[in-house]
Amino acid sequence: MTKEDQERFPVATVALRDGTEAVIRPLAESDAEALGDFYEQVPDEDHRFYCPHPLDRESARRNAGRALSPLEVVLVLELPDGAIGGYAWYRWKDATAPSSGFGICISRRAQGLGVGGLLMTRLAEIARHVGPPVMHLTVQKANARAFALYSKMGFRVIREQTRRGTPERGWPEEPEFAMERAVR
Ligand SMILES: CC(C)(COP(=O)(O)OP(=O)(O)OC[C@H]1O[C@@H](n2cnc3c(N)ncnc32)[C@H](O)[C@@H]1OP(=O)(O)O)[C@@H](O)C(=O)NCCC(=O)NCCS
């Protein structure tokens, strides 16, 4: 997210379902360690659903290092103790890309509190002005909670397909939906 866009869409304060006050803000280069802590707490069952890359400190450093990339928008939800409770993004190939790819992961301690909906709502506000006109995602059929969230946020199924398995982690090949939403 460019510096200019970060200034247009700075920190937003939000209330979680249990009353906790948190902030949603753009990822910063200085988040590398906090993002590494976040990745490391993701349990295997969640990693099976959110698996764009290994969830390790090296990936955290690489992703935080791209915080100012003009080809992605990455938001974090920061809890009162400073921990990252949620992480959501969309990325695209180049200035003419017709659609972006979306991803989201919420920490175990922050799940079920509305964080997914809050992060997606904020991303949708930004996507009206920044990036391609369409957002794309894939979700395994087994991930009923994510599917419910995406449907509520206006994503529609465009195709059913098969997600490749990861035998070394014991994750089988499984059916998934491709979903899309026009963002403006
Ligand atoms: C899936 C995920 C993003 C949802 O975020 P969250 O903050 O926990 O979810 P929210 O509290 O915003 O609630 C999501 C909705 O799903 C609903 N839901 C919860 N469990 C459900 C289930 N088993 N089946 C159907 N719907 C369910 C909730 O009722 C809620 O709807 P509501 O707000 O109308 O009540 C989050 O749990 C997560 O990161 N999971 C692990 C990684 C992952 O699956 N990432 C997505 C990869 S595609």
The ligand as a MOL file (V3000), in Angstrom:
LIG
                    3D

  0  0  0     0  0            999 V3000
M  V30 BEGIN CTAB
M  V30 COUNTS 48 50 0 0 0
M  V30 BEGIN ATOM
M  V30 1 C -12.6140 -17.9480 8.7870 0
M  V30 2 C -12.2130 -16.7030 9.5570 0
M  V30 3 C -11.5080 -15.7190 8.6330 0
M  V30 4 C -13.5100 -16.0510 10.0850 0
M  V30 5 O -13.1740 -14.9190 10.8470 0
M  V30 6 P -13.8090 -14.6940 12.3090 0
M  V30 7 O -13.3760 -13.3580 12.7730 0
M  V30 8 O -13.4470 -15.8520 13.1620 0
M  V30 9 O -15.3200 -14.7490 11.9700 0
M  V30 10 P -16.4500 -13.7180 12.3280 0
M  V30 11 O -16.5090 -13.6420 13.8420 0
M  V30 12 O -16.3100 -12.4550 11.5530 0
M  V30 13 O -17.7370 -14.5330 11.8560 0
M  V30 14 C -17.8850 -15.1250 10.5970 0
M  V30 15 C -19.3090 -15.6350 10.3890 0
M  V30 16 O -19.2980 -17.0530 10.2510 0
M  V30 17 C -20.3620 -17.6160 11.0330 0
M  V30 18 N -19.9500 -18.9570 11.4460 0
M  V30 19 C -19.1560 -19.3220 12.4650 0
M  V30 20 N -18.9700 -20.6490 12.4760 0
M  V30 21 C -19.6560 -21.1360 11.4240 0
M  V30 22 C -19.8690 -22.4430 10.8830 0
M  V30 23 N -19.2940 -23.5220 11.4190 0
M  V30 24 N -20.6570 -22.5640 9.7850 0
M  V30 25 C -21.2380 -21.4860 9.2110 0
M  V30 26 N -21.0620 -20.2330 9.6750 0
M  V30 27 C -20.2990 -20.0600 10.7660 0
M  V30 28 C -20.4980 -16.7000 12.1920 0
M  V30 29 O -21.7800 -16.8360 12.7720 0
M  V30 30 C -20.2420 -15.3470 11.5550 0
M  V30 31 O -21.4310 -14.7900 11.0180 0
M  V30 32 P -22.1910 -13.6090 11.8090 0
M  V30 33 O -21.1960 -12.4770 11.9530 0
M  V30 34 O -23.3450 -13.2800 10.9170 0
M  V30 35 O -22.5580 -14.1760 13.1190 0
M  V30 36 C -11.3040 -17.0360 10.7790 0
M  V30 37 O -11.9970 -17.8680 11.6660 0
M  V30 38 C -9.9730 -17.6490 10.3950 0
M  V30 39 O -9.0140 -16.9560 10.1430 0
M  V30 40 N -9.9010 -18.9930 10.3680 0
M  V30 41 C -8.6410 -19.7240 10.0970 0
M  V30 42 C -8.0050 -19.4280 8.7430 0
M  V30 43 C -9.0040 -19.3990 7.5960 0
M  V30 44 O -9.8970 -20.2430 7.5060 0
M  V30 45 N -8.8380 -18.4170 6.7040 0
M  V30 46 C -9.6680 -18.2860 5.5230 0
M  V30 47 C -9.1020 -19.0850 4.4070 0
M  V30 48 S -10.1550 -19.1300 2.9640 0
M  V30 END ATOM
M  V30 BEGIN BOND
M  V30 1 1 1 2
M  V30 2 1 2 3
M  V30 3 1 2 4
M  V30 4 1 2 36
M  V30 5 1 4 5
M  V30 6 1 5 6
M  V30 7 2 6 7
M  V30 8 1 6 8
M  V30 9 1 6 9
M  V30 10 1 9 10
M  V30 11 2 10 11
M  V30 12 1 10 12
M  V30 13 1 10 13
M  V30 14 1 13 14
M  V30 15 1 14 15
M  V30 16 1 15 16
M  V30 17 1 15 30
M  V30 18 1 16 17
M  V30 19 1 17 18
M  V30 20 1 17 28
M  V30 21 1 18 19
M  V30 22 1 18 27
M  V30 23 2 19 20
M  V30 24 1 20 21
M  V30 25 1 21 22
M  V30 26 2 21 27
M  V30 27 1 22 23
M  V30 28 2 22 24
M  V30 29 1 24 25
M  V30 30 2 25 26
M  V30 31 1 26 27
M  V30 32 1 28 29
M  V30 33 1 28 30
M  V30 34 1 30 31
M  V30 35 1 31 32
M  V30 36 2 32 33
M  V30 37 1 32 34
M  V30 38 1 32 35
M  V30 39 1 36 37
M  V30 40 1 36 38
M  V30 41 2 38 39
M  V30 42 1 38 40
M  V30 43 1 40 41
M  V30 44 1 41 42
M  V30 45 1 42 43
M  V30 46 2 43 44
M  V30 47 1 43 45
M  V30 48 1 45 46
M  V30 49 1 46 47
M  V30 50 1 47 48
M  V30 END BOND
M  V30 END CTAB
M  END
